Amino acid sequence: MLSVIVATNESERTLVPTLSALVPGAMSGLVTEVVVADAGSRDATAEVADIAGCRFMIVEGTIGRRLKDAALTTRTPWLMFMRAGLVPEPGWMAAAESFMQTASFGANGPRAAVFRTATDQASPGLKELIAVLRGMVGGGDRSGQGLLIARALYETIGGHPGGADAEAAVLRKVGRRGVALLGASARTVA
């Protein structure tokens, strides 16, 4: 149902908590595969991915190219893009399943989702209002908060572009109104 694509580069230490958080999703059948898209790390990133049962691929170039090339190798109807070090908090599976069941593919409804930050989770009503206001004035970049998106939409928008800001560019292609906050948060580990 869901392929997770994790972008890495010299990420052996930050990859471990990310993959650990995905284990319950794999055990439940929600996550059918995890692809680690690496930039050619010289540390033990490949070994960590192998031990965790992930498919590991090296793709030279920008993060956008790594993410897009990895997405092309998957077959599930939903894709989740993450950076190594992003750790979904408990409850992420239910939030992802709920979003996938109710996502609107109309022009005005949410069509993709990102994880909440700890700040968003602290007081959802006020923090969501602030996030919406930030978005209205062009701020509020959420490109580091993962991305849950239907494969059909991802392909329609052309996937990740090759530039350095590929994650933010995908969010811009989907549009402010098309990106929702998942009902679960994620934290970033250093």
Secondary structure, DSSP 8 states (H G I E B T S, - for coil): -EEEEEEESS-HHHHHHHHHHHHHHHHHTSEEEEEEEES--SSSHHHHHHHTT-EEEE--S-HHHHHHHHHHT---SEEEEEETTEEE-TTHHHHHHHHHHH---SSSS--EEEEE-HHHHHSHHHHHHHHHHHHHTT----TTS-EEEEHHHHHHTTS--SSTTHHHHHHHHH-GGGEEEEEEEEEE--
